[in-house]
């Protein structure tokens, strides 16, 4: 009888343990992958279009010191092209890269690169103030009009206007608003973030018929804000659209092969971007 009781108790304990483990497994299976974000890593790559406010640009060198006022500019889009996924040509189009980490269920930290392109509009007429002592365009200028012809100035950050930043952002799942319950198949998030970083442009310029300069140079800093819509498919695949606005200040832009020659400018920008991504947990 004693052995029978012991066997019954052991069987009851084993059965209870199996039942508890089965319930835990069922509960874990019911928790959707997309419902727990902390610890996830995400990476994305995409393209952008950009608009820039007019800016005043100051040029300084051994034989000149002048300012151009209210200079217009534009971006230089490539359009949808194989260069977006060709590793050898990834810097030809305007692109965005981001690598991030969920530090909590809603908040992320990330590092990113916005590869924008800035082109001064050629042959526009602006006002100039300052002095030039040289073989061409020699003289003292007192806020008078001048046309920006190629023999006077070409000025581009086309490889590019590189904004390298650190970002802090928030993600909110709004799938339920659209009646979506199985977010492991389809999830919609809104995102907002703030970022700051450095500008490392590769400036393509030719000033006063001097030799063309086209090299990377740490030129200044920037700040930005973004708002975006993030759509996740089958737990891991992401499409995200962003609207970003920011401020760029470049106080040390190289313009010629002579290190004594430099330019400075600051402006605001607006960027529209769309990116493809992957989100996962190690």
N, C-alpha and C positions, 0 to 999 in steps of 0.2 A: 504493500500500500504506500509505504514511504517512497519507494522508487517511482511509483506511478505519479505521486504528487510532484516530486522533483522534475520528472519528465514533462508534466503539464506546465509547470512554472517556466521551465526553459523554453518550451514551445511557445508559450504566451509572450515571453520576452522577445524571442526571435521574430514572431509574427508582428508584434508591435513595432519593432525596429524596422522591419521591411515596410510596413504600412506608413510609418513616419517618413522614411526615405522616399517612398513613392509619392507622398504628398508634397515633399520638398521639391522633388524633380518636376512634378506637375506644376507647382507654383512657379518654379524657375522658367519652365517652358512658356508660361503665360505672360512673363515679363518680356516685352518687346525689346529687341536690340536697340531700336531708336529711342527708347524711353530713358536710357541711361547713357549720358554723354561723358561724364567725368572720366578722364584717362584716354579718351579717343584722340587720334592724330588725323589731321586732314591736310591734303595738298591739292593745289589747283593751278591751272594754266589757262590763259585766255587772251582776249584782245580788247583794245580800247579805242575810243575816239575822244579827242580833247579840244577844249576851247580855252583861250587865254585872254585876259584883259590886256588892254594896251599898257605899255610900260615905258618909263624913261630909262634910257641906257647911257651910262657914263663910260667913256673910253679914255684911258690914260697911258702915256708913254713918254719917252725921253723928249720927243719933239711934238707932242700934242696933248691937249687936255680939253675935251669937249663933251657936251651932253646932247643927246637926241631926245626930243620930247614926244610922248604919246605915240610910240611906235607900234604899228599893227603886226600881228603874226597869225599863224595858223598851224594846224598839225599836218602830218603827211601820211595818210592812211594807205595801207597796202591792199585792203580788201581781203576777202576770204581766199586764202592761198595755201598751198602745200608747205610754204615756208613756216607756217605756224607749228608744224610738227616735224620739220626737217632740222635736226640738231645743228647742222652746219650753217643754217640761215635763220635761226630763231630770233636774231636781233634785227632782221630787216623789217618785219612788221612791228606795229605798236602792240606790246604784249604786257601781261601781268602775271606774276608768279607769287604764290603765297604758301607758306608752311606753318601750320598752327597746331595748338594743343588745347584741349578742354581742361581747364584747371578746376572747374566745377560743372554742374549740370547746365548752366546757362552762359558761363563766361569763358572766353578764350584769350590766349596770348599767341601772337604770331609774328613771323618775320616775312617781309615781302619786298618785291621789286616791281615798281611800275616803270616800264620802259616806254616813255612817251617821246614824241618828236615835236620839236618847236622850230618853226621856220619863219624868219622875218620876211614879211611881204616885200618883194623886190620892186624897185622903181616908185615906191610911194613917196610922197612929199611930206616932210615933217619940219619942225623948227629945230635949229641948232644954236647952241650957245657955247662959246669957248674959243680956243685958239689952236691953229694947226700951222706948224712950221715945217714945210716940206716941198717937194717938187710939184705936187698937185694939190689942189684945194687949199692952197696956202692963204692964211689970213686970219683976222679976228672976226668972230661971228657974235652978234648981239641979238639972239633970239629971232633969227631970220629963217625963211624957208630954204630947204635944200632937198634935192631929189636923191634918193638912195639908189644910185646906179651901181652896176657891178664893179666899175673901176674905183668907186669910193668905198663900198661896203657890201659884203655878203655875210650873213650871220645866221647860223643854224645850230641847234642842238639836236642832231638827227641820228646819232648812234649812241646815245640819244639823250633826252632829258631824263636821266636815270634817278629815280627817287627810291632810295633804299630805306626802309622804315621798320619800326616795331609798332605793333598795334594791340590795343585792348578792345575787345568787342563782346557784345551780348547777342545770344540767340534765343528766340522765343518760338515755340511750336504753335502754329495757328491752324493746324490741320482740321481740328474739330469745327472750326467756323464753316468749313466747306463740306462737313459731313463725312470726313475721312476718319476711320477708326483703326484700320490696319496700317499703321505708319511704317511698318517694316516693308510694305510694298510701295507706299507713296506717302511722302511727308512734305509739308510746306512750313518753312521757318521764315521769320523776318529777322534781319540782323542790323545792328547799329554799332559803329566803332569810332574810335579816335586813335590817331597815329602821329608819329613824329620821326624824323630821320634826316639823312644827309642827301645832298645832291651831288652826283658824280657824273656830270655830263661829258660826252665826247663832242666837243664843240668844233664844228666845221665853219671856219671863218676866213675871210680875206679882207684886210683893212688897208686902205690907201695904197693898193697895189703891192703890198708886201707879200712874202711867201705865205701860201695857205697853211693854216694850222688845223689839225684834226686829230686830237689826242684826248684821252681821259684825264680829268683833273677834278679833284675835290674842290667844289666851288661854293658850297653854302649849305643851307638847311631848309626844311619844309615842315609844315603841319597839315593835317587833313582830317576830314570827317567823312564817314560814308553811311549810307543806308542801302540795304539790299534785300532781295528776295532769294531764298535758298530752297531748292527743290531736290529732295533725296529720293532715289529709286532703289528698291531692293536692298536696303540697308546701307549700301556702300558707294553708290554712284550719285554724283552731285552735279547740278547745273545751278549757277548762281549769277544773278544780274546785280550790278552795283551802280549807284549814283554817288560820285565822290566829288567833294569840293575841297580846295586847299589853298594854301599860301606858300609861295616859293620865294626865297631870298638868296640870291647868289652874289656875294660880294667880291669874289675872286675868280673871274672867268678868264682863262687863257685865250688870247686872240691871235698871237703870232708865235713864231719860234723864239722870239726874244722874251725872256722872262720879265723884262721891264714893262712889257705891254700887257694890259689887262682891261677888263670891262666889269661892270656891275649893273645889276637890275633886280627888281622884285616885281611880282605880279600875283594875281589870283587865277585859279583855273577851275574848270568844271570838267569832269571826266565821266563818260558812260562806258561801262565794261561788262563783258559777259565771259564766264569761265566755266570750264569743265573740271571736275575734281573727283577725288576718292577719299573716303573717310573710313578709318579702321581702328582697331584696338590691338596693341601688341600683347 
